[in-house]
Amino acid sequence: MNKEELMKYAYVYVLDTMADWELGFVTAELNSGQYFKNRGSRLPVRTVGASKRPITTKGGLTIVPELTVDEITYETSAILLLPGADNWKDPTNGPIIEKAKQLLNVGGNVAAICGATLALADAGLLDERQHTSNSLEYLNLFSPSYKGAARYKNEKVVVDGNLITTGSAGALELAREVIALLNLFAEETLEAWYNYFTSSDPKYFYAMMETLQESNS
């Protein structure tokens, strides 16, 4: 990363009942930078809430948001990450979906998983973009305003330009596509990283470490 890129952040929207595990892979890799091709760099993760009131995740963890939605800007946003949660229908979450719309319209990156895809569908943000979710039936059932069925892809993860969508079982795929979109890992590192976590075969971990040594030589 160059100096300007280091000033950007991965913004994570946090809300009550959010699914802790769905952004675990991606936030750990972005914030630590442990496998970045530019060694010693990282992409800091910052939590964003509808307010700075503490939220409680589905796993019972308490998170105090660092920022509010209005503090997100296109210039400082590397990507906006939207997790699944049971209460996306709560009107207090409206501003973050409006922010997502603003970012998408000017070329900013957004990644949504599980229930967050429903929130995007409710706002019409999937009507003209290729996307996926938990299922097409899920979007049709829970989002009466959804008109994007023709662009729904029955795939685990879908990337349409600067928008990444996946269902509740796609945490690892979401991380892979975010890392690829932001060009943070060498291609060989990302392939080995993904293969390791999908197979648990240690040969891929050693292969990943070799790619890091090669990038340093």
N, C-alpha and C positions, 0 to 999 in steps of 0.2 A: 504493500500500500504506500501511496505517497502521502505527504503531509496533510493534504486536503482530505483524503479519504479517511485518515485516522481521526478526523474531527466528526465523522459520522457515527451513527448509533444504530443498533437493532432495537427498535421499540417493541415492547411486549405489552399488549393490553391485558390488564388483569381485572377480573370481575369475580364476584361471589359464585361459587360452585365450579370454577374453572377446572378443567381436567389437567391436573399437575403434569402427568406423564406425556401429554401430547406434544409439548414443546421441549421436553427434556434433552433429547439428542441435539437439537439445533442450537438451543441457547448455550449448552455446555461447550460446543465446538466454537461457536462465534466468540463467546466471551473469553475463553481460554486461549484461543489461537494456537493450540498445541500442535496442530498438524498443518498450519498455514504454510503455503509455499514461500511466503515472505516471512522468514523466521524472525521471531521477536515482536511481530505485530499481532493485533487482535482487533475484534470489532465489539466494543463494549455494549452490553445489554442494559437497557434502562426500562424500568417498569412504568406503565402509564395507566392511570385510572380515570374514571368519570369524575372523581374527586380524589383528594388525598386521604380519604377515609380508609382504614385497613379493610382488606377483603379476606375472606376465608375460602380456601380452595376446597375441591371435593375431597382431597386427602386430609383436610383439617389443618393445613398450614396457614398461618397468617402472613399476609404480604401487605406492606405499607407502600403504596405507589410513590415513586419518586417525582413524577410529573403528572400534569393533567393534560387532557387531549389538546387543548389550545397551544400547548408548548411544542408540539410536533411541527416541524417545518420540512418542506421538501429538501431544503439545502442540508439539513442535518440528518435526514432519514436515509439510511442504507436500505432498510426494509422495515415494514410494519408486520408483526406477527400476531395473528388473531387465533386464540385457542378455542377449543370447544368448551361449552358450559351449558348448564340447564336453564339459565335465565336470560338468554340473549333477547328474548321478547320484551324485557324490561325497557321502558322508554329511556331510562338513564343511559342506555348504551347507544342511543341514536347518534350522538356527536362523533363517536369513533368510526361509525360506518360512514358518516358524512366525510370524515377526514380520509378514510380509505378511498372514497370516491374521488376526492380532490387529488390525492396522490396518484391514483391510477390515471386520471385524466391528464396529468402533466408528466407522466413517465416514471412516477415513483413505484417502487416494488411493494407488493402486498402478498402475504401468504396466509391462507385460512385453512383450518382443519375442523372437521366434524360440525358442531353446532354453529361455528362462525360462518360456514358456507351458507347455512340457512339464513343468517342475518344478511349476508350479501344478496341472497336470492330475494329476500323480502324487499330490499332496496332497489331491485332491478339491475344490480350490477353484474348478474350472470346472464342476462337476457341476450347479450350480444357477444359474449366471450365463451370460448370453449372451457369446460370445467368438469369437475366431478364432485362427489359428496359421499355420504353414507350409502345412498342409492337414489335413483331417479324417483322412486316411489316416496322416499323420505321427503324430498323437496316438494313434490306435488301434494303430499298429504298435509304438510305443516306450513307451506307458504302459498296461500291462495293467489297471491299476486305474481307468482313465478311464471315467466313466459319463455324460459330458456331451454325447454326440453329438447329442442332440435340440436342444441349445441352441447348437450350432456354426453360425456364419454364414460363408458363403463370400464374405467381403468383405475388403478390404485392411486395414481397421482396424475394431474394434468397441469401443464405449463402453457399458458397463452400469453406470450409476451412478458409483461411484468406482473402477471397474476399467477400464483400457484395455489391449487386447491387439492384437497385430499379428504378422505373419510377418517373415521375414528381409528382405524387400524393402520393408518399411513404415517405414523410419526417418523419412522426411519426414512421413508421415501421423501417426506417433506424436507427433512434435514438435508438429504442428498441434493434435492433440487434447489434449495436455497443456497447451499454452498456452491453449486455449479453456476447458478445465476449470478452470484456475486464474484465468481472466479477466484475463490479463496484457497482452494487446494489445487495442487497439480493433478491432472487427470488420472495419473497412475495411483496417486495417493487416495483419491476419492473412490476409485474402483475397488482398491484393496480394503479401504475402510468399510465400504458398504458390504462387500463380500464377507468380511469378518463378522459383522453384526448380524448378517442374515444366516450364516452357516455355523458360527462359533469355531470354525477351523483355525487353529493357531497359525497355520501357514500363511494365512492372509494378514495376520497381525505382523509377522516377520517381514512379509513382502511390503507392507505399509511402511515399516520402519526403514527398510532399505530405500524406498523412494525418497524419504526425508534425508537420508545420508547422501543420496545422489544429488539432491537439490542443493546441498551445502558444499559439494565438492567443486 
